[in-house]
């Protein structure tokens, strides 16, 4: 054989013993043989016989040296058979019997590779596989059937290896994304407060940890506890990123002493600067609880009002008539701060509209709405649920009523004060 490609055509048995195969039954493979004396090891008739038995059509290309191999190594080559007795390429250093193989592996990282060695060099052949070849063949034992099978197995092994690498890379990216998104979720700063905190979060995006909803809770040096929950319209990665920016800005502005209308006006400026489109807006609910825990200031920016429940009583919505528009809708909007009485022992529940927009009896039924949510929370409170258990039960029941996963992001935040704790 010379450096011109030669083709071995297969005839496939259809199973009747007399029929011939069709092109549909065949798998075309191209083998590049790299050895300095091709006629001494491989013979086309032998490969033809193997092809007829296996149903595989093999096209052979031959190269007498590594330079010629580089020219013939195109994307349609499936497997490379490299003779380990080839002269080492320039610059590879002396004394490395696997230098030709290493050179081919660098040239063909996506191709299956077979190493050809003399049977007396079994240790070298095994080392070739450890270095990266899919398999090794001994020159003295080589025949067409063995070579044909080795080619097919090597190609499949390489495909499986590539699939495993892609799967590992995908898992690594998923783990890195998960760590990043977990890092973007807030860590409440409540040192010195007697309030108990719980939160539950479920993004609408499949396989995501973070959506367009966001929340945070901090205690400022004067003893005031500030809580916030919000929702950027949409629930994709861009909305999630904007939600994180708004949450971080809210925390910084709160520690800087801003609250109420001044804080929300500044947040609207952040939103207007960071959003990709003027159609993007965000709803927000902020609550600042006095150091004695008995009173709170409430601001609503297009967001549903929170629930408050007192020990032994039922939950009710806090007043929402004085709320302002969502952030990003009106350039000179105002958000009045309303004072509300909480009393001695209470539970406060903040939520996003992904909860109340779920269905009550599966697809096509009525929305849960705020009234339905209040009834649901009261049933769970009557069952003695509080804190994290209450939030998880509310999330689970909302999904059950909806007839499956809620389609929008959902964030729930609970603060609780027990006067017996001081």
N, C-alpha and C positions, 0 to 999 in steps of 0.2 A: 504493500500500500504506500501511496505517496501522500503529500499534504492535502490532496483534494478529498473532500468528503465522499464516503462511500456508504450506500444504503443497503441494509438487509431487510427484505420484506417478509412478513410473517403470514401464515395461513392459519386461521383459528378454527378449531373443532367446535361445531355448534352443539355437540352432545348427542347427535344422531349417529355419529360414526362415519357419515358420508358427506355431510354438508361442509361448506367452506364458510369461513368467517367473513364479516363485513367490516368496513372501516369503523363502524360504531363499536365493534367488539374490541378494537385494538387501542393500545396506549402507545403513542409515539414517544420514544426516548432518544436523546442524542448523547453519545459518549465521545468525549475527547480523550484520546490515548496519547500520553506524553512519554515517549521512550526513544532512545537513539537507534534502536534496531527493531522497528515495529514488526517486520515479517518474521522475526525469530520467536515471537511469543503468541501473537494473535493471528488467526486465520479466518477469513470471511466465511467459508463454508461451515465451519464449526458454529459460528454465531448464527448463521441461517438456520441450522438445525435446532438450536436452542430457541430461536424466535418462533419457529413453527410449533414447538411444544408448549410454549408459554402464552402464545397469543400476543406477544409484544413485538412491535416493529422497532428495530434499533438502527439508528443512523450513526455511523462511525466517522469521526474526524481524527486524523493523526497529526502529531507534531513531533519533530525530531529533537527539539530542544525547548527550553523554557521561553526563549524569546519568541519562537514560532507559536508556542502555546498561548502566550498573551494575546497574539493577534487573532487566533481562532476562538478564543474564549468569549463568545457572545452570549446574549441573554437566553438564546434558545438551547444552550447546552444544559443538560440535566445532571451529568455526572462526569468527573474527571478521573481517569486512571493514570497515576503517575508512577513511573519507574524510579525506585529509590537509588538505583545505581547511576542515575544521571549525574553529570558534573555539577558541582555546586555553583550557584549563580555568583557573579562578581560581587564582592563586598560582603559576602555572608560569613567570611572567616573560614579557617581551615579546621578540619577535624569533626565537623558536624555531619554525620551520615544522613540526617533528616533535613538538611538544608533545602533540597529540591521540594520536599513536601511542604515545608514551612513557606516557601516562596509561593507555591500554588495556593495554599490556604489564605495567604494575604491577597493574592489576585482574585480568588473566588470565594469570598466569605459566605455567599448565598448558595453555593453549589455543593452537591454531594461529592465526596472525594474518596477514592479507593487507592490504597498503597500496594504496589507490586514489588515483591521481594523474593529472593531465592529461599528455598525451603531450609537451607542451612542457617538462615538468619531469622529464626523464629522470634528471638528476643527483640530484634530491631523492628519486625513487623508489628509486634504487640505494642512497642513504644510509639509506633506511628499512629495507632488508634488512640493512645493516651494523649498524643499531641493534638489530635483533631480530626483524623480520618474517620469515616464512617465504618470502614472495615479494611481488612488486608487480604491479599491473595498471594499464593506462592506460585512462582513462575512454572515450576516443574509439574504442578498439579492442575494447571489451568486448562479448562476446556470450555467449549461454547455454552453448555448448559450451566455450569458453575458461574461463568462470567455473567450470563444473562440474569440469573437469579441474584447475584451479588449487586448488579446494577439496580435492579428493581428494589431490593431491600435497602440499599444505600440511599436511594432517592426518597423512599418513604421515611427512613430514619431521619434524614435531613429535614423533611417537611415537619415531622413530629417535633424535632428539636426546635425548629423555628417557631412552631405554634406554642411550645412551652415557654420560649423566651418572650414572645408577645404576651402570653398570659401573665407571666411573672412581671413584665413591665406594666401591664394594665393594673395588676393588683398593687404594685408599688405606687403608681400614680393615684390610685383610689385611696391608699393608706395616707399618702402625703396630703391629698385633698381633704381627707377626713380630719387629719391633725390640724391642718390650716383652718378649716371651718370650726372645729372645736375651740381653737384658740381665739377665734373671732367672737364666740359667744361670751357674754359678760360674766365676770365674777363679782357678785354683789359685795358692796363695801358697807357692812352694817356693824362694824366693831363698836361696842358700847351701847348698842340698842337692845331693848327687850322685845323687839318684834321678831316673830318667826316668819321665815321666807320660804316659798316654794315656787317652782316654775316648771312648765311643761312646754315643749316646742316640737312641732311637726311641720316640716316644709312640704309644700305641694309638689315640688320637683321630685321625680323618681330618682332614688339612690342619692339624694342630696341630704346634707345635714343643716343647711342654712338657706332660708328663703328671704322674701322681702319684708317679713315681720321682724320686729326688733323690740327689745325691752332692756331695762336697767334699773338698778336700785342702789342708791348711795346715801350715806349719812354724813352731813356736813359738820364742821367743828362746833356749831352752836347746838347740836343735838337734833336738828330737823332731819327727818328721813324723807328723801325725794324718790318717787317711783315714776316710771314712765313706760308706756307701751305704744307702739306705732306700727304702721303698715304702709309700705310703698306700693303703689298700684302695680299689679303684675307680680309674678313670682319666679322670675328667671334669675340667672347669675348677675346680671347688671343691677336688677332691683335689690338683690341680696347685698351687693357691694355698696349701693347707695344707703341701704338701711344701716349697715355697719358705720358708714361715715356719719350719718345723723346721730346714731347712738353715742359715738365717741365725742362728737361735738356737743351733744346734750350734757354729757358727763363733765366735760371741760367747762362749759358755760355755767353749770350748776355750782361747781366748786369755785368759780369766779364770782359767785354771789347773785347771778341772774335768776329770775323766776317769772312766772306769769307771762304777760304780754311781751315784756322785753326779751325774755328768753325765746319765745316762739317766733317773734319777729326776726331775731338773729338766725334761728334755725331755718326760717324760710329763705333767708339770703344764702345760706349754705346750700340748700336744696336747689335754688335757682342757678347757682354757680356750677354745681356738680352734675346736675341731671343732663341726659343726652338729648331730651326733647322737652319742649314747653308743655307737652301733654302729660308729662309725669308729675304726679302729686303724691303727697303722703298725709295720712291721718295720724293724729297723735292725741294721747291722753296723758296728762301729767297730774300728779298728786304730791303735795308737800305736807307731811304730817308733823304737827307741832311737837316739840320735845316732850310734852306731857302725854302725848298720844291721844288726846281727847278731841282734837280739832284738825281739820285739813283744808288746804286750798286746792280747788279743782279747776283745771283748764281743759277744755275739749276743742280740738281742731278737726272737725268733721268726723270724730271718732265716737263709737258707742260709749255710753256712760258705764262706769264700773258698778259692780254689785257690792252692797254692804249687808252683813248679817250680824245680829247681836246674839249673844249666848242665850240659847233657849227660844229664840225667835226665828222668823223667816227672813229670807234674803229679799232685798228690794233694790231697785235701780236708784242711784244717786241722781239729783236733778241734772237735766241736760238742756233746759230751755235757753240758757245763756251761752251756749257753745258758739264758737266761731267756725269759719270755713277751714277746709283742709289746707295744709301748707302747699303753696305753689299755685293756688287758683286765683287769688286776688292780690295785686301788688301792694296795696296799703291796708290790708286787713288788720283787725284787732281781735284779741282773744281775752275776754274778761276772765278774771279769777274769782271763782265763787267759793265762799266760806261754807263748810259743812261741818256739822257736829257728829262725832263718832261715838262718844261715850267712853265707858271704862273698858269693856271687853268686846271685841268685835273681830270680824273677818272681812277683808276687802279683796275682791276678785276683779282683776283687770284682764281683758281678753281682746282678741282681734276678731274681725267680722267673719273670718273663715269658719269660726265655730257656729255662729248663728245663721250662716248662709247654707248650712247643710240641710238636707231634706228630713222630713219627719216619718216617712214611710217608703223609702227607696226612691229611685229615679222617677221624676215627674210629679211627685207629691209636693205639698206645701213646704215652704222654708221653715226651719225651726224658729227663727226670729228671736227677739229679745224676750217676749212673753214665754215662749216655749223653753228658752234657756233658764229663765227664772224658776219655772216649774220643775225643770230637771234638777237644778242645783238644790232646790228645797227638798226634793225627795232624797237626795244624797246626804244633805245635812241632817235630815230626820233619821237617816241610817247611821249617824254618828261619824261620818267621814269629815276629815279636816285636812288642811295642808296638801301635801303631795298626793295622798290617797284620794282626796276630793278631785284634784286636777286630772289625775289619771282616769278616774271613774267618769268624769265629765267628757273627756276625750274619747273614751271607749264607747260610751253610750251614744255620743254624737255620730260616731262612725257606724254603729249598729243601726241607728235610725235612718242614716243616709243610705244604707244598703251597700256599704263599701267605704273605701278610703275617701276622705274629704279632698276635694280637688284644689282648694286654696290653702295657703299657709295658715297655720294656727299657732298662736302663742297665748299662753295662760300664765298669769302671775298672781300669787296669793300672798297677802300680808296678814298676820294675825297678832292680836294683842290680848293677853290674858292678864287682867288686873291683879290676879293672885300672884303673878310673878313679879310684882312691884311696879 
